[in-house]
Amino acid sequence: MWTVADPTDPIRQEPRVRTDLALLAGYHSPQVDVDVRLNTNEAAQPPPQAFTADLQAALAGLTLNRYPDRGAVRLRTAIGDRYGMNVSQVFAANGSNEAIQALLLAYGGAGRTAAVFEPTYAMHSQIARITGTRVVGTARRQDFSLDEGLLGELVAAERPDVMFMCSPNNPTGLVDPDGLVLAALEMLAPHGGLLVVDEAYGQFSQSSAVDLLSEDRSLVVSRTFSKTWAMAGLRLGYLLGPTWCVTELEKVALPYHLDAIKQEAGTLALAYGEEMQKHVGTIVAERQRLSALLSELPVTVWPSQANFVLFRPETMPASRVWEGLLERSVLVRDFSSAEGLDGCLRVTIGTQSEDDRFLVALREVLS
Ligand SMILES: Cc1ncc(COP(=O)(O)O)c(C=O)c1O
C-alpha cells in the first residue's frame, strides 16, 4: 500500500535527474475545456468521412497480435510517391516532433550544437536540449524576417551541426524565401552542418524547400499529418531527405515505433489528397477573412502563410486579453512573455463560426 511520503524518512530520496534537464521547463500549452479552441493550430474540421469509413474497415483486417512492419514501407512509399521521392528518402515518425528528435539524436547530442532563429517553434531548442545538444541562436529582425548576414556570422562563429529554419515560421506565420535556404546551405556546407526546414505548415503557403532536396545536399524537410491532413490525434509526421540521412535516422528510432493503425491511417489518408487540398483552400480563404477583420481592431496583425495569425493588442496588456477571451470560452495562445514576442497572441484559424465567436469576444474584451 502507498502511504503519504514522509520527508523525514531516511530512505525517501528522489534520484538525481540530469542537471541540464532539471533546468528545463517542459512544453506548456494549456489543454482547457472551452467552446472554441484556437490555441494549437489543429485543423478545425475532422478528416473526410469517407477516410474515416475506410480506416474503420481497414482496422478489422489488421493483425494486432503481431508487431507492425518495422520499416513502415507501404506508408513511406506512399509519402514518397507524393513528392516523386523513393522510400529510402522518407523517414516516418510519431509526429514531426519525433522526426526532429530522431534527427537530433543522430546529428546532435553531447558536444554538438544546434542553431535556431528566434522567435520560432520552441520545440526545436527544447528537443535539442533534451538530447544534450547545445543550442545557439540569433534573433530575427523586428518584422520577423531572417537577416542573411547574421545567419552567416552565426554559422561562422558556431559551426552548428544542425540548423533549424521553420517556414512558415511558428508563431509568426512568415515564410523564409528559397534563396535564403540555399544561402544557408552554402554557408553550412564547409562545416558539415545539416539544415532542417520545418514545414509543418508548408501546404498552407506557396513556397517550399522540398524542390531543393537532393542526395548531395545536407538538407531535410519535415512535414506532418497534424495540420493539413486534420489528423493531430493520430500523431504522424515525416521527414524527407537524402538516403544517407534517413539511414542514420532509422538507427536511432525504436524498433516498431510506428504502430499498425497509424501506418494504415497514413497510407489511406494519402488517397484523399484532393480533399486535403480543398481543406487547405478553405483555411487559406478563412485566414484572409480573419486577418482583414482583425485589422479593423486596435491590434497589430502580422501577415501569415500558415493556419494561424499572430497579433498584438495595442490598447491592453495581452495577458488580460487572453484571460478575457478565456472567460468567454475562447482559447488562443499567449506568447506575450516569450522573447521577441512582447505582447503577442496567436490565434489558430478555425471554422467561420468559431472565428466569428473569437472576433465577437475580442471586440468585447478590447472595448
Ligand atoms: C513548426 C512546427 N513543427 C512541428 C510541429 C509538431 O507537429 P507534430 O508533432 O504534431 O507533427 C508543430 C506543432 O505545432 C509545429 O508548429
The ligand as a Tripos MOL2 file, in Angstrom:
@<TRIPOS>MOLECULE
LIG
   16    16     1     0     0
SMALL
NO_CHARGES

@<TRIPOS>ATOM
      1 C1          6.5500   24.3200  -36.5570 C.3       1 LIG1
      2 C2          6.0700   23.0380  -36.0060 C.ar      1 LIG1
      3 N1          6.7910   21.9430  -36.2090 N.ar      1 LIG1
      4 C3          6.4100   20.7510  -35.7400 C.ar      1 LIG1
      5 C4          5.2510   20.6220  -35.0050 C.ar      1 LIG1
      6 C5          4.9260   19.2920  -34.4320 C.3       1 LIG1
      7 O1          3.8910   18.6990  -35.0860 O.3       1 LIG1
      8 P1          3.5460   17.1740  -34.9090 P.3       1 LIG1
      9 O2          4.4880   16.5840  -33.9210 O.co2     1 LIG1
     10 O3          2.1400   17.1540  -34.4710 O.co2     1 LIG1
     11 O4          3.7460   16.5940  -36.2720 O.co2     1 LIG1
     12 C6          4.4630   21.7380  -34.7500 C.ar      1 LIG1
     13 C7          3.2400   21.6200  -33.9590 C.2       1 LIG1
     14 O5          2.5230   22.5290  -33.6510 O.2       1 LIG1
     15 C8          4.8810   22.9840  -35.2600 C.ar      1 LIG1
     16 O6          4.2000   24.1000  -35.0310 O.3       1 LIG1
@<TRIPOS>BOND
     1     1     2 1
     2     2     3 ar
     3     2    15 ar
     4     3     4 ar
     5     4     5 ar
     6     5     6 1
     7     5    12 ar
     8     6     7 1
     9     7     8 1
    10     8     9 2
    11     8    10 1
    12     8    11 1
    13    12    13 1
    14    12    15 ar
    15    13    14 2
    16    15    16 1
@<TRIPOS>SUBSTRUCTURE
     1 LIG1         1 GROUP 0 **** ****
